[in-house]
């Protein structure tokens, strides 16, 4: 990763000065957006008034000449422009925004796309609304009176956007209260509201990540018209849609209780491959006892696959796949071995009837298996609970006032 200030005449030496409240850093993630950069910077210069100190930070994952175009275009800008080029685009667009938040020098950060579907002239309104309403987060919404999603190309993209909005708001009614457009990529947030250790960006819906994990105090909205892309092609793909769904699952299962519920639901789906394998094995003439043992392994494999992809995707890196699979299979099969003695214990010592004893044994082994899976298979990664570390002030200081052309 390289941090490259552009337009050296606009960059001051490193100091301990902190920009006045109300100053804004515009963070713009880019991936092959060279055709949009000049017009974008021109519109930012035209739309941000002299009284609002401003800097622009591009976080670039491009494989084309976007960084060079930014450096050339920055020479004519009346504000500092910097480029952070990432060698590895970890976290996708969301990861790029988090990188930009860490590099920002101002109290307010405005996040926007580089394709000019987000109007730069709205940057001052976002900051002014936040100051006026004492909000930590101000969202530019397409769904308020005066807003529009006109720039979405075709009914399919409109339907997908609306469906994603309903799904997100249905899953996170409290965290997204007061946000009519949680899929918006255009918003302003106070740096003091960002809890750095809590963020686990995945894909391009960074507003959803910030709202759910950081829970900013006070939310406001302003309407905006989502415009047509100025140049280039959209980066929205089916793959990004899949990452969005995984992101929703990760956010929804962040708490231990939610993970336990999801773990149980995944376990229930394992009955389908288990029973299907049992049917095929006994149909092939295998005795039902060894068939049951073998069929159970199909259910175990199915459950392992789902929790790897959906539940513990961000906790897989400290053990090898074979190690994780072996530990999970051992715990899953130990569940069967432990259940019978537990039932006998509950019936003999607690004097329970067989059915309630069986239900209690199932619940007990489920809780033990969940706790064992977290502790023995997926433990040892970065903290799963939200941290409290706020973003540090940036060491690289840039002049935030306008310079004479």
C-alpha positions as CSV (number, residue, x, y, z in Angstrom):
1,X,0.0,0.0,0.0
2,X,1.3,3.5,-0.8
3,X,0.1,6.8,0.4
4,X,0.8,9.4,-2.3
5,X,0.0,13.0,-1.7
6,X,-0.7,14.7,-5.1
7,X,-0.3,18.3,-6.0
8,X,2.6,18.9,-3.7
9,X,1.9,22.7,-3.6
10,X,-1.3,21.9,-1.7
11,X,0.3,19.7,1.0
12,X,1.7,21.2,4.2
13,X,4.4,19.6,6.4
14,X,3.3,17.2,9.0
15,X,1.9,19.0,12.1
16,X,-0.1,18.4,15.1
17,X,-2.8,20.9,14.1
18,X,-6.3,19.6,14.0
19,X,-8.8,21.0,11.4
20,X,-11.6,23.1,12.8
21,X,-14.9,21.4,13.4
22,X,-16.9,21.3,10.2
23,X,-13.9,20.6,8.0
24,X,-14.6,17.7,5.7
25,X,-12.5,14.9,4.1
26,X,-14.1,13.4,1.0
27,X,-13.2,9.7,0.8
28,X,-13.6,8.2,-2.7
29,X,-12.9,4.5,-3.3
30,X,-11.9,3.8,-6.9
31,X,-11.5,0.8,-9.2
32,X,-10.6,1.7,-12.8
33,X,-12.4,5.1,-12.8
34,X,-9.8,7.1,-14.7
35,X,-12.4,8.5,-17.1
36,X,-14.4,10.1,-14.2
37,X,-11.7,11.6,-12.1
38,X,-11.2,15.0,-13.7
39,X,-14.9,15.8,-13.9
40,X,-15.4,14.5,-10.3
41,X,-12.7,16.8,-8.9
42,X,-14.0,19.7,-11.0
43,X,-17.5,19.3,-9.6
44,X,-16.2,19.0,-6.0
45,X,-14.2,22.2,-6.5
46,X,-17.3,23.9,-7.8
47,X,-19.7,22.5,-5.2
48,X,-17.7,22.9,-1.9
49,X,-17.6,26.6,-0.8
50,X,-14.5,28.4,0.4
51,X,-15.8,28.5,4.0
52,X,-15.7,24.7,4.3
53,X,-12.2,23.4,4.6
54,X,-11.9,20.3,2.4
55,X,-9.5,17.6,1.4
56,X,-10.1,14.6,-1.0
57,X,-8.6,11.1,-0.3
58,X,-8.9,8.5,-3.0
59,X,-8.4,4.9,-1.9
60,X,-7.5,3.1,-5.1
61,X,-7.7,-0.6,-6.1
62,X,-7.3,0.1,-9.8
63,X,-5.5,-2.0,-12.4
64,X,-5.5,0.9,-14.9
65,X,-4.0,4.4,-14.9
66,X,-6.4,5.9,-12.4
67,X,-3.7,6.9,-9.8
68,X,-1.7,8.7,-12.5
69,X,-4.8,10.5,-13.7
70,X,-5.7,11.6,-10.2
71,X,-2.1,13.0,-9.7
72,X,-2.4,15.0,-12.9
73,X,-5.9,16.3,-12.2
74,X,-4.9,17.3,-8.6
75,X,-2.5,20.0,-9.9
76,X,-5.5,22.2,-10.7
77,X,-7.4,21.6,-7.5
78,X,-7.8,24.3,-4.8
79,X,-7.7,21.6,-2.0
80,X,-5.3,18.8,-1.1
81,X,-5.8,15.5,-2.9
82,X,-4.2,12.3,-1.8
83,X,-4.1,8.7,-3.2
84,X,-3.8,5.6,-1.1
85,X,-3.2,2.7,-3.6
86,X,-3.8,-0.7,-2.0
87,X,-1.8,-3.6,-3.3
88,X,-4.4,-6.1,-1.9
89,X,-8.0,-4.9,-2.0
90,X,-9.0,-6.5,1.3
91,X,-12.7,-6.1,2.1
92,X,-13.5,-4.7,-1.4
93,X,-15.0,-1.2,-1.6
94,X,-16.0,-1.4,2.1
95,X,-12.4,-2.1,3.0
96,X,-11.2,0.8,0.9
97,X,-13.6,3.2,2.7
98,X,-12.3,2.0,6.1
99,X,-8.8,2.7,4.9
100,X,-9.9,6.2,3.9
101,X,-11.6,6.8,7.3
102,X,-8.3,6.0,9.0
103,X,-6.5,8.5,6.7
104,X,-8.9,11.3,7.1
105,X,-7.8,14.5,8.8
106,X,-11.2,16.1,9.3
107,X,-13.9,15.8,11.9
108,X,-16.4,15.0,9.2
109,X,-15.9,12.4,6.5
110,X,-18.1,12.2,3.4
111,X,-18.0,8.9,1.5
112,X,-19.1,8.9,-2.2
113,X,-18.5,7.0,-5.4
114,X,-16.3,8.2,-8.2
115,X,-18.8,7.6,-11.0
116,X,-20.6,10.9,-10.4
117,X,-23.9,9.2,-9.6
118,X,-23.5,10.9,-6.3
119,X,-23.7,14.7,-6.8
120,X,-20.6,16.4,-5.3
121,X,-22.6,19.6,-4.8
122,X,-24.4,17.9,-1.9
123,X,-21.3,17.5,0.2
124,X,-21.8,20.9,2.1
125,X,-25.4,20.0,2.7
126,X,-24.5,16.7,4.3
127,X,-22.0,18.3,6.7
128,X,-24.3,21.3,7.5
129,X,-27.2,19.0,8.3
130,X,-25.0,17.0,10.6
131,X,-23.9,20.1,12.4
132,X,-27.4,21.6,12.6
133,X,-29.1,18.4,13.9
134,X,-26.2,17.3,16.0
135,X,-26.1,14.0,14.2
136,X,-23.2,11.6,13.9
137,X,-24.4,10.2,10.5
138,X,-26.1,11.9,7.6
139,X,-27.3,9.7,4.8
140,X,-28.1,10.9,1.3
141,X,-31.3,9.1,0.5
142,X,-33.0,8.3,-2.8
143,X,-36.3,7.6,-1.0
144,X,-37.1,10.9,0.6
145,X,-39.3,13.5,-1.0
146,X,-37.1,15.3,-3.5
147,X,-34.9,12.2,-4.0
148,X,-34.8,9.8,-6.9
149,X,-33.2,6.6,-8.1
150,X,-33.4,7.7,-11.7
151,X,-29.8,6.7,-12.4
152,X,-30.4,3.0,-11.7
153,X,-30.3,1.4,-15.2
154,X,-33.4,-0.8,-15.8
155,X,-36.2,-2.3,-13.8
156,X,-34.0,-5.2,-12.7
157,X,-31.5,-3.0,-10.8
158,X,-34.3,-1.0,-9.3
159,X,-36.0,-4.2,-8.0
160,X,-32.7,-5.6,-6.7
161,X,-32.0,-2.3,-4.9
162,X,-35.4,-2.1,-3.4
163,X,-35.4,-5.7,-2.3
164,X,-31.9,-5.3,-0.7
165,X,-33.3,-2.3,1.2
166,X,-36.3,-4.1,2.5
167,X,-34.2,-7.1,3.5
168,X,-31.6,-5.0,5.4
169,X,-34.2,-3.0,7.2
170,X,-36.1,-6.2,8.1
171,X,-33.0,-7.8,9.6
172,X,-31.8,-4.7,11.4
173,X,-34.9,-2.6,12.4
174,X,-33.2,-0.9,15.4
175,X,-29.8,-0.2,13.9
176,X,-31.4,1.2,10.7
177,X,-34.2,3.2,12.3
178,X,-34.3,6.6,10.7
179,X,-32.4,5.4,7.6
180,X,-34.7,5.1,4.6
181,X,-31.8,4.2,2.2
182,X,-29.4,1.9,4.0
183,X,-28.0,0.8,0.6
184,X,-26.8,4.4,-0.1
185,X,-23.1,4.8,-0.8
186,X,-23.3,8.5,-0.2
187,X,-23.2,9.8,3.4
188,X,-21.3,11.8,6.0
189,X,-20.1,10.5,9.3
190,X,-18.2,12.0,12.2
191,X,-14.8,10.3,12.6
192,X,-15.5,10.2,16.4
193,X,-18.5,7.9,15.7
194,X,-16.4,5.2,14.0
195,X,-15.3,2.3,16.2
196,X,-12.4,1.0,14.2
197,X,-12.0,-2.4,16.0
198,X,-15.7,-3.2,15.3
199,X,-15.6,-3.0,11.5
200,X,-15.4,-6.1,9.3
201,X,-16.1,-4.7,5.8
202,X,-17.2,-7.1,3.1
203,X,-18.2,-5.8,-0.3
204,X,-19.7,-2.4,-1.2
205,X,-22.4,-1.7,1.4
206,X,-20.2,0.1,3.9
207,X,-23.0,2.3,5.2
208,X,-24.8,-0.8,6.4
209,X,-21.5,-2.0,8.1
210,X,-21.1,1.4,9.9
211,X,-24.7,1.8,11.0
212,X,-25.0,-1.8,12.4
213,X,-21.6,-2.2,14.1
214,X,-20.9,1.4,15.2
215,X,-24.4,2.5,16.0
216,X,-23.8,6.3,15.5
217,X,-25.7,8.5,17.9
218,X,-28.2,10.6,15.9
219,X,-29.0,10.0,12.3
220,X,-30.2,12.5,9.8
221,X,-31.0,12.3,6.1
222,X,-31.1,14.6,3.0
223,X,-32.7,13.7,-0.3
224,X,-30.6,13.3,-3.4
225,X,-31.1,12.3,-7.1
226,X,-29.1,9.2,-8.0
227,X,-27.7,10.3,-11.4
228,X,-26.5,8.3,-14.4
229,X,-22.9,7.1,-14.4
230,X,-20.7,9.7,-16.1
231,X,-18.3,7.2,-17.8
232,X,-17.2,3.6,-17.5
233,X,-19.2,0.5,-16.4
234,X,-21.0,-0.4,-13.2
235,X,-19.1,-2.6,-10.8
236,X,-22.3,-4.2,-9.5
237,X,-22.2,-7.9,-10.4
238,X,-23.8,-11.2,-9.2
239,X,-20.7,-11.8,-7.2
240,X,-21.1,-8.6,-5.3
241,X,-24.7,-9.6,-4.7
242,X,-23.4,-12.8,-3.1
243,X,-21.0,-10.8,-1.0
244,X,-23.8,-8.6,0.2
245,X,-25.9,-11.6,1.3
246,X,-22.8,-13.0,3.2
247,X,-22.4,-9.6,4.7
248,X,-25.9,-9.6,6.0
249,X,-25.4,-13.0,7.6
250,X,-22.2,-11.9,9.3
251,X,-23.8,-8.8,10.6
252,X,-26.9,-10.6,11.8
253,X,-24.9,-13.3,13.6
254,X,-22.4,-11.0,15.3
255,X,-23.7,-11.7,18.8
256,X,-23.2,-15.1,20.5
257,X,-26.9,-15.7,20.8
258,X,-27.6,-15.0,17.2
259,X,-24.7,-17.3,16.2
260,X,-26.2,-20.0,18.3
261,X,-29.6,-19.7,16.7
262,X,-28.0,-19.7,13.2
263,X,-25.9,-22.7,14.3
264,X,-29.1,-24.5,15.3
265,X,-30.9,-23.7,12.0
266,X,-27.9,-24.9,10.0
267,X,-27.9,-28.1,12.1
268,X,-31.6,-28.7,11.2
269,X,-30.8,-28.5,7.5
270,X,-28.3,-31.3,8.0
271,X,-31.2,-33.8,8.4
272,X,-31.8,-33.6,4.6
273,X,-28.5,-35.0,3.4
274,X,-28.4,-37.4,6.4
275,X,-31.8,-38.9,5.6
276,X,-31.1,-38.9,1.8
277,X,-27.8,-40.8,2.4
278,X,-29.5,-43.2,4.8
279,X,-32.2,-44.0,2.2
280,X,-29.6,-44.7,-0.5
281,X,-27.3,-46.8,1.8
282,X,-30.1,-49.0,3.2
283,X,-31.6,-49.3,-0.3
284,X,-28.2,-50.6,-1.5
285,X,-28.5,-53.4,1.2
286,X,-26.3,-52.0,3.9
287,X,-27.4,-52.8,7.5
288,X,-29.1,-49.8,9.1
289,X,-26.6,-49.4,12.0
290,X,-23.5,-48.8,9.9
291,X,-25.7,-47.0,7.3
292,X,-26.8,-44.6,10.1
293,X,-23.2,-43.9,11.1
294,X,-22.2,-43.3,7.5
295,X,-25.2,-41.2,6.7
296,X,-24.6,-39.0,9.7
297,X,-21.2,-38.0,8.2
298,X,-23.1,-36.6,5.2
299,X,-25.1,-34.4,7.5
300,X,-21.9,-33.4,9.4
301,X,-20.1,-32.5,6.1
302,X,-23.2,-30.4,5.0
303,X,-23.3,-28.5,8.3
304,X,-19.5,-27.9,8.2
305,X,-19.8,-26.4,4.7
306,X,-22.6,-24.1,5.7
307,X,-21.0,-22.8,8.9
308,X,-17.7,-22.3,7.0
309,X,-19.3,-20.2,4.3
310,X,-22.1,-18.4,6.3
311,X,-21.3,-18.4,10.0
312,X,-17.6,-18.4,10.7
313,X,-16.2,-17.1,7.4
314,X,-14.1,-14.5,9.1
315,X,-12.6,-17.0,11.6
316,X,-11.1,-19.6,9.3
317,X,-7.6,-18.3,8.9
318,X,-5.8,-19.6,12.1
319,X,-6.3,-23.3,11.3
320,X,-5.9,-25.4,8.2
321,X,-9.1,-26.6,6.5
322,X,-8.3,-30.3,7.4
323,X,-7.8,-29.3,11.0
324,X,-11.1,-27.4,11.2
325,X,-13.0,-30.2,9.5
326,X,-11.5,-32.9,11.7
327,X,-12.3,-31.0,14.9
328,X,-15.8,-30.3,13.7
329,X,-16.5,-33.9,12.8
330,X,-15.1,-35.1,16.1
331,X,-17.5,-32.7,18.0
332,X,-20.5,-33.7,15.9
333,X,-20.0,-37.4,16.4
334,X,-19.3,-37.0,20.1
335,X,-22.7,-35.5,20.2
336,X,-24.2,-38.9,19.3
337,X,-22.0,-40.7,21.8
338,X,-22.8,-38.3,24.7
339,X,-26.5,-38.2,24.1
340,X,-27.3,-41.7,25.3
341,X,-25.5,-41.5,28.7
342,X,-27.2,-38.1,29.2
343,X,-30.7,-39.5,28.6
344,X,-29.9,-42.4,31.0
345,X,-28.7,-39.8,33.6
346,X,-31.8,-37.7,33.2
347,X,-34.2,-40.7,33.4
348,X,-32.3,-42.5,36.3
349,X,-31.2,-39.6,38.4
350,X,-33.7,-36.8,37.6
351,X,-36.6,-39.2,37.1
352,X,-37.7,-37.6,33.9
353,X,-39.8,-39.3,31.4
354,X,-38.1,-40.5,28.2
355,X,-39.4,-37.8,25.9
356,X,-38.5,-34.8,28.1
357,X,-35.2,-36.5,29.0
358,X,-34.4,-36.9,25.3
359,X,-35.3,-33.2,24.6
360,X,-33.1,-32.0,27.4
361,X,-30.3,-34.2,26.2
362,X,-30.6,-32.8,22.7
363,X,-30.6,-29.2,24.0
364,X,-27.6,-29.9,26.3
365,X,-25.5,-31.5,23.6
366,X,-26.4,-28.8,21.1
367,X,-25.2,-26.0,23.5
368,X,-22.1,-28.0,24.2
369,X,-21.4,-28.6,20.5
370,X,-21.9,-24.9,19.7
371,X,-19.6,-23.8,22.6
372,X,-17.1,-26.5,21.5
373,X,-17.2,-25.4,17.9
374,X,-16.5,-21.8,18.8
375,X,-13.8,-22.7,21.3
376,X,-12.0,-25.6,19.7
377,X,-12.6,-25.0,15.9
378,X,-12.9,-21.3,15.4
379,X,-11.2,-19.7,18.4
380,X,-8.1,-17.6,18.3
381,X,-8.9,-14.9,15.8
382,X,-9.4,-11.2,16.2
383,X,-12.0,-10.4,18.7
384,X,-15.5,-11.3,17.8
385,X,-17.1,-8.6,20.0
386,X,-17.1,-5.0,18.9
387,X,-14.1,-3.1,20.0
388,X,-14.0,0.4,21.5
389,X,-11.0,1.9,19.7
390,X,-11.9,5.0,17.8
391,X,-10.1,6.0,14.7
392,X,-6.8,7.8,15.5
393,X,-6.0,11.2,14.2
394,X,-4.0,10.9,11.0
395,X,-0.3,11.3,11.2
396,X,-0.1,12.6,7.7
397,X,-1.5,16.2,7.9
398,X,-2.6,18.1,4.8
399,X,-3.7,21.7,4.6
400,X,-7.5,21.8,4.8
401,X,-8.1,25.3,3.6
402,X,-8.4,26.3,0.0
403,X,-5.3,27.5,-1.7
404,X,-5.2,30.1,-4.4
405,X,-5.2,28.7,-7.9
